[in-house]
Amino acid sequence: MKKIFLFAFCLLPSAFCLAQDIHFAQLSETPLLLNPALTGEYDGFYRGILNYRNQWLSMGKPYSTFMGSFDTPIEMKRREGGYIGTGINFFSDRAGDSHFGTTQGNLSVSAILPVNEKSKLSAGLQFGFSQHSLNLSSIQWPNQYNGQNYDPNITPNEPYNRNFSFFDLGAGGNYEVITNNGTFTGKEITKFDLGAAFFHATMPIQKFHSGAKETLYGKLIAHTSLRHDFPGTVLGIVPSVVFMMQGPASELNIGALIRYKVNQGTKVTGFYSQSAIAAGLQYRFKDAISPQFYLELADFGIGISYDVNVSSYTKNQKSTGAFEISIKYANMKGALRKGMK
């Protein structure tokens, strides 16, 4: 036969029973995907982020994922120091010859309350609507083989649903401690975050195959991160740990960045537009190593990373990995609360 049947697509029901969500390596640049409690949980007027990921080029039809998010804090006049965050994010994922796609939009809201001058608690909810689609026109099925070759005129009689949708719900909480010292060498920040979130609380039904229904597993995410600027220097360190569990699958991400302040920003007014570069590694346990580079230019930021697979799937990837880029704009000048991005 001149064409190879798309065996992977024939395994769609069993593969998607694992119910894995979209994935980005630059976890710090997808806050609304990580935890709805992080909505508006930053010191600025508003924040917009675009993310793009392309992976598994050796598969012929690579996986491409695009996401955009926007969130903003809104001050609450009746409660001193407390405020709410509102945000929206959407993503689109396409994969394989079948163009199997997931498109989802989410609305997020959070409540952020100070515990004391240096710490605050936040809790958030996320409401979403997801649609799945696929195109079977370019798919070749084993039952279209007539004994000698592939015959496209033979009806495959494969009862796959081409479109279905569902409502989604998630919730989370986060605790943050931050110290912000203004010095002659600029602002020195120590910031610690600890949070957890649960997604797909409605346990939506996946209808990939006529007559078969699969429940989308709920997903638990636990995360912690630290940013520490070394006093009297332009250097800092940003370690992080993220654990995800969804049904029988789990994932552990451990990483660290070294951050170098190129421009110290404003020293007097309390507002600052610091410029910096950061570089480091993320390790996705037993799966991939991701070198990452970030450039911060005042309110703008860009991140670039590339996943190098270290799992047993390496031989199938033919040394190709996953490229990812993020672009961020966070309006910080004259912010609701002066501090770090």
N, C-alpha and C positions, 0 to 999 in steps of 0.2 A: 504494500500500500504506500502511496506517495505521501499521504498525510497521516499524522499520528493523532489518534483519538485523545481528546482532552480527559485523561483519566482522573486528574485532580478534580475536575468539575463533577464527574460522576460520583465522587465521594462527598459532594457538598453536604448532604444531610448529616453524615457522621462528623465531618469536619466542623460544621457550625454548631453542632450540639455542645461544643466546648464554649461557645458563646463569647468569644474574645472580642473586645472592643478595639477601636483604632488605637494606634500607638505612636508616640513621639519620644525621641531620645532626649530632647531639650525640655525636661520636665518643668524647669523653673519658668519657661516661657509659655506654659499652658496652664495658668493658675485656675481658670474656670473649669477646665477639664479635670484638674486635680482635686479641687474641693470648692463647693459653692460658698463656703465660709470665707474664702479669699476674695470674694466679690467686693470691690471697693476698699479692700484692706491694704491700703498703701497711702502714702502722703502726697497727694496731688489732686488736680481738678478732674482729670480723666486719663484713661489709658486705652490704647488700641494696639492689638498685636495680630500680625499675619504669620501663619506657619505653613510650610510646604515640605512634604517628605516623599521621596521616591525610592523604592526598594525592590529587590529581587529582579534586577535587569536580566539575569540569565534565564528567567522563566519565559522570556519572549514578550509577554504582555505584563509589564511591571505594575506593582501596586503604587498608586499615586494618591496622596492624601493632602487635602487643602483645608485649612481652618482659619477662621477669623473671629476675633473677640473684641468687645468694647465694654468697659465698666467705669463707673464713677461713684465717688462717695457723696452723700447728701447730708449736710449738717442738720441735726435735730435741735431746734431752738428750745424746746421744753425740757430737755435733759442735758445739762452741762457736760460737755465732753463726749457724749454719745452721738452716734450717727448711723445711718444706714447706707448700704451699698446696693446699687442696681447694675445689672449687666446683661449682655446678650452674647451668645456665641453660636457659631454654626460650623459644620464641617461636611465635607464631601469626600468620599472614598470610592475609587474605582479600581477593579482588579480583573486580570485575566481576559481570555478571549470572549467570555460571556459578558464582559463589562459589568460584572456584579458590583452593584453600587449601594452605598449607604449614604443618605443625606439626612442630617438631623439639625434642628434648631432648638436652642435652649434659652429660657429666661431665668435669671438668677436674682435673688434678693438676699441680703444679709443684714444682721444687726450687730453692730460693733460697740462694745461698752468698755470703758476704762476700768481696770482693777485698781491701779494706782498711777503715779506719774510715769512709770516705766513699763507698764504691762497692760494688755487689754485682751478681752475675750471676744470671739465672734462666732456666730451661728448662722448658717445659710440654708436656703432651699433652692432647688433647681427643678424647673418644669420644662419638659421637652416633648417634641413630636418627631418621630423618626419614620423614614420611608426607605424601603429596600426595593431594588429593581435589578433586572438582568435582561440581556438580549441573547436569545438562543439561535439567532440566524447563522452565526458563524461556527456553531458547535457541531462536531461530528460525533455520532453515537455508534457504539459497537453493533447495535441492531440495524444499522444502515449499511452494513457490509453484506453484499449479496453472494458471498462465497468466493469471489475473485477480486473485487475491489469495492471501493466506497461508492455508493449510489445515493446522491442527494435527493432523489425522487422518492425514496422510501421514507414513509412517515415514521419518525422515531417513537411516537407514542410515549413520550416522557412527561409525566404529569407535574412538572415544576411550575410553581407560581411565579409569574413574571413581576408582580408588584404586590406589596402589602405594607401596611403602616401600623404604628402603635403609639400610645401615649407613654411617657416616661417620667420618672420622679426620682430625685436624689436629695440628700441632706448631708450636712457636715458641720464640724466645729473646729476652731483653731485657737491656740493660745500663743501670744507673742510677747516677748520681753525685748526692749530696746533701750540702749544708752547711746547718747549722741553728744559727744564732747567737741566743742569748737576750740581749735588750737591755732597757733601761728602757722602750722603746716596744713591747715584745713580741717575738715570734720573727720573725726575718728568714731566709727560706728561699731557697736557690737549688737547684733540682732539675732535672736533665737526664736524659732517657730516650731510648734508641735501641733499636729492636727490629724484628724481622721474623717473620712467621708464614706457614705454608702450610696451606691447608684443602682438603678433598676429596681427600686423598692416595690414597684407595681408587679414585678415578675412577669413582664409582657410575653405573649405567645408569639413564637416565630413560625410562620407558615411557609416554609421553603418548598414543601412537597404536598400535593393534594392528598388529603386524607391523613396526613401526618402533622402533628403539632409539637413543637419543642419550646420549652420554657427558657427564656433568657435568664441566665443565672444572675443573681445580684452580685455586685462587685464591691469589695471592701478595699479602701486605700488608707494606709497609715503613712505619714510623712513627717520628717523633721529636717531642719536645715539651720545652719549657723553662718553668719557673716561676722568676721572679726578683723578689724583694722589694727595692725600692730602699732602701738603708741610711738610717736616720733618718727615714723617711717611712711613711705608711700606704698607699702605692701600690705596685703590682707589675704585671708584664706576663707574659702566658702565651701565647706563640706556639706553633704546632704545624703539622706537615706530615704528611699521610697519603697514600700512593700505593697503589692497588689495581690488580691486573691479573688478569683472568679470561678465558682464551681470547683472542678478538680484541678484547675490550673492556678499557678501562683508565680509571682515574679518579684525579684529583689534587685533594686538598683542602688548602687553605692558609688559615690563620686566625690570629687573635690576639685576646686579651681583655685589657682593663685591669681590674685587681683592686684594690678599695678595702677596707681592713680597718676594719670598724665597731667591733669589740670585739677588743682585743689578746689577751685570754685570760690564763691564769695565767703569771706572770713568775718564780715561785720554784721550784715543785715539779718543773717539767719537763713536766708534763702540760698540755695546753692545749685549750681549747674556743673557738677563734677564730670570730668571725662576720665575714662579708664579703659584698660584692656584686661581681659581675663582669659586664661587658658588652663585646660586640665583634662581629666578623663572621667567618664562614667562607665561603670562595669555592670552590665546586666547579667546576673549570675548564671553561669553555664550557657550563655547565649551569645553575647557580643561585648566588645570593648568599643567605646565611642569617644574618640578625641574631639574636644570641643573648644571653640574660640569665640569670644564675645568682644565687641567693641561698643563702648558707651560714649556718645558725643552729646553732652548736656542731656536734653530730653529724648534724644534718639538712641536707639540701640539696634544692633544686628548680631545674630548668632549663627554660626556655621558649625556643622558636625558631620561626621561620617562613621557609620557603624561598620566595624570589622567583625564578622561572624567567627566565633570560636567553638560553635557547637558541631554536632555530627552532620549538620546540614551544609557545612563548608564545601564539601566535594560537589554538591549540586549547584552551589552559587558560582562556581568557577572564579573565585577570588573577587566577585563583585559584592558590594555591601549596600548600605542605604545612605543616601545623601539627604541632608535636612538643612533648612534655612529658616530663620525667624527674623522679622522686622518689627520693632516696637517704637511707639511714640507715647510718652507719658508726660503730660503737661504738669510740670512740677513748680514752676515759678509762681510765687504768691499762693502757695498751696494751702489747703484747709488746715493741714498740720505739717509743720516743718520737720523734715527728717530725711530718711533715705527713700529711694525708689522702691 
